[in-house]
Amino acid sequence: MSTADSGPIADLHVHTDNSDGTLTLAAVPAAARAAGLDAVAITDHDRPHPGLDAPVVERGGVTLIGGIELRVESPAGRVDLLGYGLDPTPALREAVGRLQDDRRERGAEMIERVEARLGIDLDMEPFEGMGRPHLARAIAAHPDADYDAPGAFEHLIGDDGPCYVARSIPDFERGRALLAGACSVVGLAHPLRYDDPAAALDLAADLDAVERWYPYGRPVDPAPVEAAIEAGGLLATGGSDAHGETLGTAGVDAEAYDAFRDRLPGPA
């Protein structure tokens, strides 16, 4: 089950077309209402959403929480941090600008590798905010590529794939400090997805929250996550990690959301 028996009222991990999702910001409130949600956190990869002019806003009867997902290098390997109640500082803006430059350069190299390997022209140029899902969708749409989007990840652009290119990212301490200076809450995303969940959860001692509810797609034992939350007095967050138009497949119930919301500023 994605959250408590009462069901989620907030999805705290959602991507838009500002990074590698498909929802526009304008479409989020309707998608949230369709899922029975009161609140959604916009956590695009390495980019604040330019359409959110305050850390928390009300749009179409739904609370939208500005956020960001930042990948960092840590002793546990590469992990993702989630910042909430985002009010970007100059330091964070400078850092994400460098990350977007790296995304464009990486995207260009991955496009070149895919085209050479498959002998096709994707007619695709790298752009700010580009992620691997964009490339996977372009591969799936090409008539001469025998892959759907999941197949493109599995055989071409996944972490061990022949067309994969690693990104240059900040280390954990730098990333944590950047988010702590710009966000009200900083948490660890999907801790049970990493190769060493125990080492990833050890990082939570320096954070405010851990993502407790997440659609892992396989049976998982939440006990280590719950133990880390209790030991550190951390907030329990959760979300769908939506990249499409369906929200609320995981999230937080009213009790967890109230505790989380108390840490954020009021709506603009």
C-alpha positions in Angstrom: 0.0 0.0 0.0 1.3 3.4 -0.9 0.4 5.1 2.3 -1.9 4.8 5.3 -5.3 3.2 5.0 -7.0 6.6 4.8 -5.3 7.2 1.4 -3.0 10.0 0.2 -4.1 13.6 0.3 -0.8 15.0 -1.0 1.7 13.8 -3.6 5.1 15.2 -2.7 7.1 14.0 -5.7 5.9 15.2 -9.1 7.7 16.2 -12.3 6.4 18.5 -15.0 7.6 19.4 -18.5 10.0 21.8 -16.8 12.2 18.8 -16.5 11.4 15.3 -17.8 7.6 15.0 -17.0 4.8 15.6 -19.4 2.3 17.6 -17.3 2.4 21.3 -17.7 2.1 23.3 -14.4 -1.3 24.6 -15.5 -2.6 21.0 -15.8 -1.4 19.9 -12.3 -4.4 21.2 -10.3 -6.9 19.3 -12.5 -4.7 16.1 -12.3 -4.5 16.5 -8.5 -8.2 16.9 -8.1 -8.8 13.9 -10.3 -6.6 11.9 -7.9 -8.4 13.3 -4.8 -5.3 15.3 -3.7 -5.3 18.5 -1.8 -1.6 19.3 -2.4 1.2 18.5 -4.8 5.0 19.2 -4.6 6.6 20.1 -7.9 10.1 18.5 -7.7 11.6 18.9 -11.1 15.1 17.6 -11.7 17.8 20.2 -11.1 15.4 23.1 -11.8 13.1 25.4 -9.9 9.8 25.8 -11.7 9.7 29.3 -13.2 5.9 29.3 -12.9 6.0 29.2 -9.1 6.7 32.6 -7.7 6.6 31.6 -4.0 7.5 28.5 -1.9 3.8 27.6 -1.5 0.9 28.8 -3.8 -2.7 28.0 -4.2 -3.8 27.2 -7.8 -7.2 25.8 -8.9 -8.2 24.7 -5.4 -4.9 22.8 -4.9 -1.8 23.7 -2.8 1.3 23.6 -5.0 4.6 23.4 -3.1 7.7 24.5 -4.9 10.5 22.0 -4.8 13.4 20.4 -6.5 15.1 17.0 -6.9 18.9 17.1 -6.9 21.1 14.2 -7.5 24.3 14.1 -5.5 27.4 11.9 -5.1 27.6 10.4 -1.6 29.3 7.6 0.4 26.3 5.5 -0.5 26.7 6.2 -4.3 24.5 8.6 -6.3 21.3 9.5 -4.4 18.5 12.0 -4.9 17.6 14.7 -2.5 14.3 16.5 -2.4 13.9 20.1 -1.4 10.5 21.5 -0.4 9.3 25.1 0.2 11.8 26.3 -2.4 12.9 29.9 -2.4 16.0 29.8 -4.7 19.2 31.5 -3.4 21.8 32.9 -5.8 24.1 30.0 -4.9 21.4 27.4 -5.9 20.6 29.3 -9.1 24.3 29.3 -10.0 24.6 25.6 -9.2 21.5 24.5 -11.2 22.7 26.7 -14.1 25.9 24.6 -14.2 23.9 21.4 -14.0 21.7 22.4 -16.9 24.8 23.1 -19.0 26.0 19.6 -18.1 22.6 18.2 -19.0 22.8 19.7 -22.5 26.4 18.4 -23.1 25.5 15.0 -21.8 22.3 14.9 -23.9 24.2 15.8 -27.0 26.7 12.9 -26.4 23.9 10.4 -25.6 22.0 11.4 -28.8 25.1 10.9 -30.8 25.7 7.5 -29.3 22.2 6.3 -29.8 22.1 7.5 -33.4 25.4 5.8 -34.2 24.4 2.5 -32.5 21.0 2.3 -34.2 21.9 3.9 -37.5 19.1 6.5 -37.2 18.6 10.2 -37.1 16.5 11.2 -34.0 16.2 14.8 -35.3 16.7 15.9 -31.7 18.7 18.7 -30.2 19.8 18.8 -26.5 18.0 21.4 -24.4 17.8 22.8 -20.9 16.1 20.4 -18.6 16.8 17.4 -20.8 16.7 14.0 -19.1 16.9 10.4 -20.2 13.1 10.0 -20.4 13.1 12.6 -23.2 15.6 10.6 -25.1 13.7 7.3 -24.4 10.5 8.8 -25.8 12.3 10.0 -28.9 13.8 6.6 -29.5 10.3 4.9 -29.0 8.7 7.4 -31.5 11.3 6.7 -34.2 9.9 4.3 -36.8 13.2 2.5 -37.3 14.0 2.0 -33.6 12.8 -1.4 -32.3 12.4 -0.2 -28.7 9.7 1.2 -26.6 10.7 3.7 -23.9 11.3 1.1 -21.2 13.3 -1.0 -23.7 15.4 2.0 -24.5 16.3 2.3 -20.9 17.0 -1.4 -20.5 19.1 -1.9 -23.6 20.6 1.5 -24.5 20.5 4.4 -21.9 20.2 2.7 -18.5 23.0 3.1 -16.1 24.9 0.2 -17.5 23.8 0.7 -21.1 26.1 1.2 -24.1 24.8 4.7 -24.8 24.8 6.0 -21.2 26.8 9.0 -20.2 27.2 10.0 -16.5 26.4 13.5 -15.4 28.6 15.7 -13.3 26.9 16.3 -10.0 27.7 17.9 -6.6 28.7 15.9 -3.6 26.3 15.2 -0.8 27.5 17.9 1.5 27.4 20.6 -1.1 24.0 19.5 -2.4 22.6 19.3 1.1 23.9 22.8 2.0 22.5 24.3 -1.3 19.1 22.9 -0.6 19.2 23.7 3.2 19.8 27.4 2.3 16.9 27.5 -0.2 14.3 25.1 1.2 12.3 24.6 4.4 12.6 20.8 4.3 15.3 18.6 2.7 14.7 14.9 2.4 16.1 11.7 0.9 14.2 10.3 -2.1 13.1 6.7 -2.5 15.7 5.2 -0.1 15.0 1.5 -1.0 15.9 2.1 -4.7 19.6 2.4 -4.1 22.1 -0.4 -4.3 22.9 0.0 -0.6 19.7 1.2 1.2 21.3 1.1 4.6 24.1 3.4 3.6 21.7 5.7 1.9 19.5 5.8 5.0 22.6 6.7 7.1 22.7 10.0 5.2 19.2 10.9 6.6 20.8 11.8 9.9 21.8 15.1 8.2 18.4 15.7 6.6 14.9 16.7 7.7 12.9 13.9 6.0 12.8 10.5 4.3 10.5 9.4 1.5 8.5 6.6 3.2 5.8 6.0 0.6 6.9 5.4 -3.0 5.7 3.2 -5.8 8.8 0.9 -5.9 7.1 -1.6 -8.2 8.2 -4.6 -6.1 7.7 -5.8 -2.6 9.8 -3.9 -0.1 10.3 -4.0 3.7 9.6 -0.5 5.0 11.0 -1.3 8.4 14.5 0.2 7.8 12.9 3.4 6.5 10.6 3.6 9.5 13.5 2.9 11.9 15.5 5.8 10.3 12.6 8.1 10.6 12.0 7.3 14.3 15.7 7.4 15.2 16.3 10.8 13.6 12.9 12.3 14.4 12.4 12.9 10.7 9.4 13.7 8.6 7.9 10.9 6.6 7.2 12.1 3.1 5.9 10.3 0.0 5.0 10.7 -3.6 4.4 9.1 -6.9 7.6 10.3 -8.7 5.1 11.1 -11.5 6.5 11.8 -14.9 3.2 11.4 -16.7 -0.3 12.7 -16.1 -1.5 10.4 -13.3 -0.8 11.6 -9.7 -1.4 10.2 -6.3 -0.2 6.6 -6.9 1.7 7.2 -3.7 1.7 10.0 -1.2 1.1 11.0 2.3 -2.1 10.8 4.4 -3.6 13.7 6.4 -1.5 13.1 9.5 1.8 12.9 7.7 0.9 15.9 5.5 0.0 18.1 8.5 3.4 17.4 10.1 5.1 18.2 6.8 3.0 21.3 6.1 3.8 22.8 9.5 7.4 23.1 8.4 6.6 25.2 5.3 5.7 28.9 5.0 2.1 29.9 4.4 0.7 30.2 0.8 1.5 33.4 -1.1 
